[in-house]
Amino acid sequence: MKKIIWNIRPIGLPLVLRYCKKCGKKAEFICSGQFRANAQRKYLDIWLIYKCTKCDTTWNAAVYSRVSPQTLSTGLLERFYSNDERLARQYAVDFQFLKGNGAEALLPSYAVSGDIPVSGEMSEVEIQSEYPFPVKVSALVRDKLCLSQKDYQQLVAEGKIRDSSGRDMRKCRLKKGTVLIFE
């Protein structure tokens, strides 16, 4: 059995839908890549700053609220203070973090890199993502193999594409990764 790895990486950061006070309606916000820290006596608040794409109004997504600075490592605090790009990206693509802040994240465009399984040869395809990515596995496979919905459904029904853990191939989402069997 041939082993193939597909890597999923988002292109850009996801836009976030939230109510914008200045626009007076739901609007798209984009991550600025910067953090804001505020110290009140013994406690610390840290936010990731987002900007409305239409009017530049800012919205602060709470990363830490009312925590003691001693509970965070000095290395992590320094990354917040220096607006570490990788740390900002890590929070900006975390759909659970955004949902917890009352925002609806829109799925960013993404790229799938890796070899295509050879027809007639049994292959194990491991789909990996550095960040949790709530895209449907069926969409990834159809995009990568240039399949129509009907063709994909037929391959799944015939058992030629299946999830190694037995999940429903029509409904399952990627999150961090999965392994598929192609026959």
C-alpha positions as CSV (number, residue, x, y, z in Angstrom):
1,M,0.0,0.0,0.0
2,K,1.4,3.4,-1.1
3,K,1.4,6.1,1.6
4,I,0.7,9.7,0.5
5,I,0.6,12.8,2.6
6,W,-1.5,15.8,1.7
7,N,-0.7,19.1,3.6
8,I,-3.5,21.6,4.0
9,R,-2.5,25.2,4.5
10,P,-4.7,28.2,4.7
11,I,-3.9,31.0,2.2
12,G,-4.3,34.2,4.3
13,L,-6.2,34.5,7.5
14,P,-9.9,33.9,7.8
15,L,-12.3,36.8,7.9
16,V,-14.6,37.1,10.8
17,L,-18.2,38.2,10.8
18,R,-19.3,40.5,13.7
19,Y,-21.6,43.4,14.4
20,C,-19.8,46.6,13.6
21,K,-21.0,49.6,15.7
22,K,-19.8,52.2,13.2
23,C,-21.3,50.4,10.2
24,G,-24.5,49.5,12.1
25,K,-24.6,45.9,10.8
26,K,-22.7,42.7,10.6
27,A,-19.4,43.3,8.8
28,E,-16.2,41.4,8.0
29,F,-13.3,41.9,10.3
30,I,-9.7,41.0,9.5
31,C,-6.9,40.2,11.9
32,S,-4.4,43.0,12.3
33,G,-1.7,40.6,13.6
34,Q,-1.2,42.7,16.7
35,F,-1.9,42.1,20.3
36,R,-3.0,44.6,23.0
37,A,-2.0,44.0,26.6
38,N,-3.4,45.9,29.6
39,A,-2.3,45.5,33.2
40,Q,-4.7,46.4,36.0
41,R,-3.0,46.1,39.3
42,K,-2.2,42.4,39.7
43,Y,-4.1,41.2,36.6
44,L,-3.4,41.2,32.9
45,D,-5.7,41.3,29.9
46,I,-4.5,40.4,26.4
47,W,-6.5,40.8,23.2
48,L,-5.9,40.1,19.5
49,I,-6.9,43.1,17.5
50,Y,-9.3,42.9,14.4
51,K,-10.3,45.7,12.1
52,C,-13.5,46.2,10.1
53,T,-12.7,45.9,6.4
54,K,-15.1,48.7,5.6
55,C,-14.5,51.4,8.2
56,D,-11.4,50.3,10.2
57,T,-13.3,50.1,13.5
58,T,-11.3,47.8,15.8
59,W,-12.6,44.8,17.8
60,N,-10.5,43.1,20.5
61,A,-10.8,39.3,20.7
62,A,-10.0,38.3,24.3
63,V,-7.0,35.9,24.5
64,Y,-6.5,36.2,28.3
65,S,-8.8,38.0,30.7
66,R,-7.9,38.9,34.3
67,V,-5.0,36.5,34.6
68,S,-2.0,36.9,36.8
69,P,1.1,37.6,34.8
70,Q,3.0,34.9,36.7
71,T,0.7,32.2,35.3
72,L,2.1,32.9,31.8
73,S,5.7,32.1,30.8
74,T,8.0,35.0,30.2
75,G,8.6,33.7,26.7
76,L,4.9,33.7,25.9
77,L,4.4,37.2,27.4
78,E,7.3,38.4,25.3
79,R,5.7,37.0,22.2
80,F,2.5,38.9,23.0
81,Y,4.4,42.1,23.6
82,S,6.4,41.8,20.4
83,N,3.3,41.0,18.3
84,D,4.8,37.6,17.2
85,E,3.4,36.9,13.8
86,R,3.2,33.1,14.2
87,L,1.3,33.5,17.6
88,A,-1.2,35.9,16.0
89,R,-1.7,33.5,13.1
90,Q,-2.2,30.6,15.6
91,Y,-5.1,32.5,17.3
92,A,-6.5,34.0,14.1
93,V,-7.1,30.5,12.5
94,D,-8.4,28.9,15.7
95,F,-12.1,28.7,14.9
96,Q,-13.0,27.6,18.5
97,F,-11.2,30.7,19.9
98,L,-13.1,33.0,17.5
99,K,-16.4,31.3,18.3
100,G,-15.7,31.7,22.0
101,N,-15.3,35.4,21.4
102,G,-18.8,35.6,19.7
103,A,-17.5,35.8,16.1
104,E,-18.3,33.7,13.1
105,A,-15.2,32.8,11.2
106,L,-15.4,32.5,7.4
107,L,-13.4,29.6,5.9
108,P,-10.3,31.0,4.2
109,S,-9.1,29.8,0.9
110,Y,-6.6,27.0,1.2
111,A,-4.0,25.0,-0.8
112,V,-3.7,21.2,-0.8
113,S,-0.2,19.9,-1.6
114,G,0.7,16.3,-2.2
115,D,0.6,13.5,-4.8
116,I,-2.6,12.2,-6.3
117,P,-3.3,8.4,-5.7
118,V,-2.7,6.3,-8.8
119,S,-6.0,4.8,-10.2
120,G,-6.2,1.0,-9.5
121,E,-3.5,1.1,-6.8
122,M,-4.4,0.9,-3.1
123,S,-3.2,4.0,-1.3
124,E,-3.3,5.4,2.2
125,V,-3.7,9.2,2.1
126,E,-2.9,11.1,5.3
127,I,-4.4,14.6,5.3
128,Q,-2.5,16.9,7.7
129,S,-3.2,20.5,8.8
130,E,-1.0,22.6,11.1
131,Y,-4.1,24.3,12.4
132,P,-7.6,22.9,13.2
133,F,-9.4,23.4,9.9
134,P,-13.2,22.8,9.9
135,V,-13.5,22.0,6.2
136,K,-15.3,18.9,5.0
137,V,-13.1,16.1,3.9
138,S,-15.3,15.5,0.9
139,A,-14.6,19.1,-0.3
140,L,-10.8,18.6,0.0
141,V,-10.9,15.3,-1.9
142,R,-13.1,16.6,-4.6
143,D,-11.0,19.7,-5.1
144,K,-7.7,17.7,-5.1
145,L,-9.0,15.0,-7.5
146,C,-11.2,17.4,-9.6
147,L,-14.3,15.3,-8.9
148,S,-17.9,16.3,-9.2
149,Q,-20.2,15.7,-6.2
150,K,-21.8,12.8,-8.1
151,D,-18.5,11.1,-8.9
152,Y,-17.3,11.5,-5.4
153,Q,-20.5,10.0,-3.9
154,Q,-20.3,7.1,-6.3
155,L,-16.7,6.3,-5.2
156,V,-17.7,6.5,-1.6
157,A,-20.7,4.3,-2.1
158,E,-18.6,1.7,-3.9
159,G,-16.0,1.7,-1.1
160,K,-13.2,3.0,-3.3
161,I,-12.7,6.0,-0.9
162,R,-13.2,5.4,2.8
163,D,-12.0,6.8,6.1
164,S,-9.6,4.5,8.0
165,S,-11.6,5.1,11.3
166,G,-15.0,4.4,9.7
167,R,-16.4,8.0,9.8
168,D,-19.1,9.0,7.3
169,M,-17.1,10.4,4.3
170,R,-20.0,12.7,3.3
171,K,-20.2,14.5,6.6
172,C,-16.8,14.4,8.4
173,R,-14.7,17.5,8.8
174,L,-10.9,17.6,8.8
175,K,-10.1,19.5,12.0
176,K,-6.4,18.6,12.4
177,G,-6.1,15.5,10.2
178,T,-7.4,12.2,9.0
179,V,-6.3,9.1,7.1
180,L,-8.2,7.9,4.0
181,I,-8.0,4.6,2.1
182,F,-8.2,4.8,-1.8
183,E,-8.7,1.5,-3.6
